[in-house]
């Protein structure tokens, strides 16, 4: 189970700064300082100082209208994070195999109450389009997100009001029942209005989860699919452990 605790003396400036950076990323388009302040509950002066610092470091940049968008340093750090964690390159062969069998395949990393898909391969689209092929979404809306949420604490689930989100977007049963199913069977399922059934399995002790889905997949077929996927994920976790031992990065601090 993934546990996180707040330190005794958290740095509020770092928390606010990270929130402002997240707001730029989540906007999906250039966004102004005033709107960022509103979304992050920051006064305009504080928001402006934080964004100015991020701009100086190259994490954000401004366009001709002085609105903010992701900067080159942010993409550099994203690339470094993908290299330092071999999860994506280890998962690609597995994802491609399920994709070739006609499944839609997703690999997501949950953060707080959202699942961020670093891979989403649709069987009707070229596999090369799978990287970043789907935007982030509420974790309760996908089997990958549900599988990942089942690995976190009850306190965190309560903090992000996942029960309420599930009641608004779920399938009628209680959220506790859904998590209990994941704990007992090792996988989560979701069935959508277009008759697509999804099966999600979390990577052990990780916020990451892998999901496959297909239209008109029966409950019996979903159970067999889940059994195969659980075995595949166990092998994936072991391959990631091996790859992590052989991964290294040259660290160079950002010059302020």
Secondary structure, 3 states (H helix, E strand, C coil): CCCCCCCCCCCHHHHHHHHHHHHHHHHCCCECHHHHHHHHCCCHHHHHHHHHHHHHHCCEEECCCCCEEECHHHHHHHHHHHHHCCHHHHHHHHHHHHHHCCCEEEEEEEECCEEEEEEEECCCCCHHHCECCCCCEEHHHCHHHHHHHCCCCHHHHHHCCHHHHHHHHCCCCCHHHHHHHHHHHCCEEEECCCCEEEEEEECCCCCEEEEEEEECCCHHHHHHHHHHHHHHHHHHHHHHHHHHHCCCCCCCCCCC
